[in-house]
Amino acid sequence: MGVIPKKIVVIDDEPLVLTTVEKALGKVGYSVSCVPNVRELELALINAPFDLLITDLHMDDATADEIIEMVKASSPGVKIIIMSGSSSAARTANFIEKPFRLDELRDKVRACLDEPS
């Protein structure tokens, strides 16, 4: 029996970011659900629990804190990575500045999920 892939939900309003993250993490075996807004996130949470939430810091329809709260309601043990184009927003250890390198993203995800590289 194979290992069950870790489930990741990604929310960002930039389609290119979603596509890039999905391909980068899917290629190394993660199950990735990408959504462009909170309404789509609510639908994705039907498949909860998720192991990891990757959220853009600045969304039009909710704050990162509201998004985190929403995901934690259905995935209490979820780990979180916050993305932003503004490094001044780096208020957490699990922060990645956009634009990021794919290996940097994968390393951050592995570290956040406590997985060996």
C-alpha positions, -999 to 999 in steps of 0.1 A, spaced: 0 0 0 14 34 -10 19 65 11 -11 88 12 0 122 -2 -2 152 20 -32 175 10 -24 211 3 -49 239 -4 -36 271 -21 -55 304 -23 -42 332 -44 -59 357 -68 -31 354 -94 -38 325 -118 -1 322 -127 9 317 -90 -18 290 -86 -6 271 -117 30 274 -107 24 262 -72 2 233 -83 27 221 -108 57 225 -85 41 206 -56 21 181 -76 53 170 -94 68 160 -60 38 140 -49 15 164 -30 -23 165 -36 -29 202 -44 -62 220 -46 -59 256 -59 -85 283 -55 -87 319 -66 -111 333 -40 -129 326 -7 -160 312 -23 -140 286 -41 -121 279 -9 -154 271 9 -161 245 -18 -125 231 -15 -130 227 22 -155 199 15 -124 178 9 -109 187 43 -90 181 63 -59 196 47 -24 192 59 -12 226 47 -27 259 37 -7 282 14 -24 316 13 -16 350 -3 -14 377 23 -34 402 3 -67 389 -11 -96 410 -23 -123 391 -5 -107 383 29 -77 389 51 -51 361 55 -63 358 91 -99 353 80 -88 326 55 -67 309 82 -96 309 106 -119 294 79 -95 266 71 -87 258 107 -124 253 114 -124 222 91 -87 213 94 -77 221 130 -41 207 126 -34 225 94 0 241 89 2 275 72 25 292 48 18 328 39 29 343 5 33 379 -4 51 402 -28 60 425 1 88 413 24 77 437 51 48 413 56 72 386 68 56 382 102 59 345 105 86 319 100 64 301 74 65 330 50 76 330 13 82 361 -7 69 363 -42 84 358 -67 99 326 -53 121 298 -68 104 264 -71 130 247 -50 126 273 -23 88 266 -23 93 228 -21 119 232 7 95 255 27 66 230 22 87 200 33 100 219 63 66 230 73 52 195 70 83 181 89 92 159 59 127 148 50 141 164 18 
